[in-house]
Amino acid sequence: MATGDFYITTPIYYVNDKPHIGHAYCTILADAMTRYHALLGHETFFLTGTDEHGQKVQEAAQQRGISPQQHVDEMHVAFKALWPELQIRNDDFVRTTQQRHVDVVRHFLQQLYDAGEIYADDYEGWYSVKDEVFLTDKEVADGKSIQTGAEVTRITERNYFFRMSKYADQLRAHIEDNPTFIQPEHRANEVLGFLDKGLGDLCISRPKARLSWGIELPFDDDYVTYVWFDALINYISAIGVLSEPAHFRRWWAASHHLIGKDILTTHSVYWTTMLLALGIPLPRHIIATGWWLQDKQKMSKRSGKAISPLGMKDVYGTDVLRYFLLRDMVIGLDSNFSEEALVRRNNADLANDLGNLARRVGGLVHKWFEGRVPDPGPPTEAEAEIVALAEGLVASLPGWLRELKVHTAIEETMQLVRRLNKYITETEPYRTVKTDIQAAGRSLYTALEGLRFAAWLLSPVMPSKCDALLQAIGASGTIGTLSDLSWGGLTPGAPLEKGAALFPRRDAPKAEPDSGPPEADSKPKKKAKTSKKVALETPEVIEFAEFMRVDLRVATVIEAVAVEGSDRLLRLQLDLGGVQRQVVAGIAKHFAPADLIAQQVTVAFNLAPRKIFGLESQGMVLAVDTPGGDLALLRPTAPVAPGTRVS
Ligand code: ME8
């Protein structure tokens, strides 16, 4: 393979229902990976498409009272039209009902039949209509598939079989000799475990009497082929395995199959043994992603939990949705999907860090430098550190991509953004501009240039927002390859475009639709814990002045009584040195009122008063959860005069 080629495929999606967030994720990830490789200067080819045959599609058409062909012609459009809206730039879209694909499937079926790799036999066993697979006794319990829970029925019929068992050892050797063939590694072990159980032959036909919607076997017109035998071939039919051999060889040598973990066996065992029998090299990599979960369940059309990706896109914008999906999922692991988490990401990373930096810096340039990129002048040590950080990101990117660490590539880029925010706070161009215009210009130039690096490196994730960001910082031209990205590329004097805020803050969504009734005591506590954890990863940076607006004081408890009707609340009377305050605190489960008398506590003094259980609470006592599930009060280690301000 030319080292600079990258061919990526997504699963081709069933058209028995509309696209959902799982489809959107896999396709967005493939798109972002393609764009990252393009940034590295690689030639790329990105294939997606639709899986249009099989029992599920036939049933969906029947339910609608239309022909399967009409159904698939209508349904595939939902996928095809969605991808551009999600800024997905696939090079081809394959449909398994296309003649170019059908011809290839029939050709290979005939080839395998002629070579004796396919034979007829009577089959008696379990069949799952839902998963469209035959199952062995070991894979069934209580009339259900152990793996998927789908109902199974016992059937006996004459069918055609592919000699899959013959290739088990060859496949095992390939997996063992190529540690990055199936990724992540634990999925390769899963496949080896599957092979250890003994590999049978694969039934690759369905009698037309039972299922007519499929590709007819070229050697027996009473049968159509099994939908997986048909679908898997899309990866090579679309790149011209028969019609354009040179094109095929080039891209196939660089092939990456991105799939969900639910279809690992079909890809790593069925597909690979089919290829071995056909004498076609195996794909270079099979990459299995985890699932987006909601309430611990896979989100998909089948579970009825699907959140429309279009819905999220319309509320928050495609770029924000893409950012959330790619930043919050570690490739290979499961992740939880919630609108709340998406808004948190938007506010912390995009509005607060990236958007805020662009706004601060842009505002100063417009105010003091006539809206033009300032002259950087000679750099100092502080700038050198930032240049090293930005250039380090560029150098690390190929490694992160190789290791499938898209979330790391994003996070490290955001660390640069956070560093730039800090740098602006440290170098104070808003102050130095009045005394040392050159120093102010240098700070602002450094921040703009850092933002340019961030825009390039985040462009595979948020293509249109990064374009807008480049305009806003006076960077002209389009994003090319990273070899064109070197520090100092911004031209002094270039105009910055004024525009609307790039990443507006969003309100936290109202209660999640599926979150169930709130439990009086445990719910708020749990929530507080999660939000603390997330905040540690992506702290919402605030200015010192903002922090100083919170008036924290040490107070002495002079009265503590249980609030009637609540087992959680205590009413505390606090002395702040001449001033008294009443605070209602949710600490009754951890402290006896008598033990609190004369204790010192820290209180947020200037909080707006709130009514809690009908009582006015004029502040908040600070406490922290202990690992044992208790609560500890935050207070000075030596006694101080009540009312002393914390600083
Ligand atoms: O299986 N989280 O099609 P399909 C993440 N036609 N990804 C998810 C997901 C979730 N909750 N739910 C689905 C098929 N996916 C076959 C494929 S390929 C030759 C044939 C993604 O419409 C994931 O990638 O059921 C999964 O493998 C794919 O959607 C299945 O889509």
Residues whose N, C-alpha, C, O or C-beta is under 5 A from the ligand:
A	BS01	ME8	P11 I12 Y13 Y14 G22 H23 Y25 C26 D51 A231 L232 I259 G260 I263 G290 W291 W292 K298 M299 S300
